[in-house]
């Protein structure tokens, strides 16, 4: 009997010194979900559960060098992109993806940290949209990010979410997961997500979990999708399983007691 091949997942994102988001969250997620993790660091952030205090960007040339080092030696089954910071880094990453053509590419359209710190130069939004959307197998915008990509007002209803998801599909993405966490904010008991593809639209409703410890949820979800897609037959089953795992990681976050602010989710809730 031949053993199932362990998927290899690459994250291209920023580092979180507090360990709850970015590269650190991605690698924890990959490991928790049975994938071998690799990384390309785009930025260093001085960050903890209370916020981001400083950022040092990696040069586009060194970002590309990291991409080349990984792709030229190691099989890459899926790629997740998070914090890309500026147009130069976006250009470098896009060029690498066009050259190496990994099968699955998940774009987490990171723009603002939970504490309000900008993680993408506003002038680079057009580069993100024009260069990376056509290369993405799936993009995972929250409502403010979707509005920024489309240059429109933020969605206020699920009908708005669907319309904006369709517009992003038309803009070049192969599939769109519209995240509804901002819909109604904390006043809403539901947190609906919509998967939008050329084959149809699927709703993934979920109860909102009463906790403030949600640091890194966006990074973690996109990393879970990246780890699971090579192990699942389609995006719908991938989203279903990734969300179920993440919801439990959020529900178990209180057990970690990390930091004095917005703590991370519990990536290894199945083990400890």
ABEGO torsion letter per residue (X at the ends): XBBBBBBBBBBBBBBBAAGABEAAAAAAAAAAAGBBBBBBBABBBBBBAAEBABBBBBBAAAAAAAAAAAAAABBBABBBBBBAGBAAAAAAAAAAAAAAGBABBBBBBBABBAAGBBABBAAAAAAAAAAAAAABABBBBBAAAAAAAAGBBBBABAAAAAAAAAAAAAAGBABBBBBAAABGEAABABBBBBBBBAAEBBBBBBBBBBBABABGAAAAAAAAAAAAAAABABAAAAAAAAAAAAAAAAAAAAAAGBEABBBBBBAAAAAX
